[in-house]
Amino acid sequence: MTSHVMPTYKRLPVAFTHGEGAWLWDEEGNRYLDALSGIAVCNLGHAHPAVHQALCGQSQKLLHTSNIYRIPLQEQLGDQLIARSGMDNVFFCNSGAEANEAALKIARKYGHERGIAIPTVIVMGNSFHGRTLATLSATGNSKVKEGFAPLVEGFVQVPYDDIPAIEQALSANPQIVAVLVEAVQGEGGVNVPAADYLNRIRALCDQHQLLMMMDEIQTGIGRTGQFLAYQHNGIMPDVCTLAKALGNGVPIGACLARGTAAGILTAGNHGSTFGGNPLACSAALAVLATLDADNLLAAASQQGQALFAGLVGRLQGNPHVLAIRHKGMMIGIELDAPCAELVTLALAKFLLINVTNERTIRLLPPLIIDNQQVLEIVDTLAELIQVYTGQQHEKS
Ligand SMILES: *Cc1c(COP(=O)(O)O)cnc(C)c1O
């Protein structure tokens, strides 16, 4: 079958018709266990009644007006995000890349207001910030950038989880105005930094008057067991970006700012036609209410720990498993060789997983998974990995 959709994705040969919680059904009626949540998007699972009701109710009333007018649902959502994050204000957009674009514009204008001619942002190796020109330029993965020169300038890259490298970059370049960092690198391989890494970046940013900008697009909205992952560290960034799970599948992004950073963008500086429209905000408000009502931050910690412990129990001793990393319900299993085929092998066993950075199996199940589903993921995946690494070993 030929498709007229531009071939920008390597797609698996399956299409889903409907879902419920952590289950998805394909066109043939097969049922799959979803351990990926559309890449950390459907944190409440599929067809969640609270989101369904919010969308139905809102679509009966009003989908869109314009940011030319006040949007009360946007104001309510802003209040809730501010209360939960400790930040001061928010700009709404439609995706992660757009949220990071807003953050980068804040950094640039902040720099210019301080008389810096080429405001420069420190970014990390192995990072991922999006596919627009500015965000791919900020991304620490050459595959994402290849073919798209000239890149947007104003970035300096240092290795992730390396404080001395940031200190060196700062002494080499007086035009640095901000640090952009993920709390846990998602696309980069579920890389969990040293416990005090973010605290030390916070201290450096204070010392040098830099904006600490956290990309929480994948780690936010409860994924790691806190509403935002920086809350594990007891710190506050100056800018924080959200998207993915904020609407549980309805496109919405947000750029939160605090203190000086919250006063940088003013009327006419930035905008978005769809950003924060009534429909998207109604979904996000339902997501936030459900996180509380169903105690999903605690669930993310508990089930994440159970998954991690189960996988460690089954895979320890396998010499091809180099590491199992996790923060809440973000889990990475790093093998000693590329293992992208595991995605197809898991699909044949009706389990949806992902492999990122070539050899890290990534699990991002919905936060609502139950004990039985945790056991099923552990069983199916551990068995697959044992067989797969055994065969790879025989081949070599
Ligand atoms: C997914 C992701 C993005 C990009 O979000 P889009 O909605 O695809 O533009 C940016 N940063 C991180 C950390 C992500 O995981």
The ligand as an ORCA input file, in Angstrom:
! r2SCAN-3c Opt
* xyz 0 1
  C       9.358     14.895     23.048
  C      10.346     15.873     23.591
  C      10.505     17.146     23.018
  C       9.777     17.567     21.756
  O       8.395     17.593     21.910
  P       7.466     17.686     20.584
  O       6.081     17.799     21.163
  O       7.680     16.458     19.796
  O       7.870     18.907     19.843
  C      11.385     18.024     23.609
  N      12.089     17.677     24.699
  C      11.972     16.471     25.273
  C      12.773     16.148     26.493
  C      11.110     15.522     24.726
  O      11.022     14.305     25.286
*
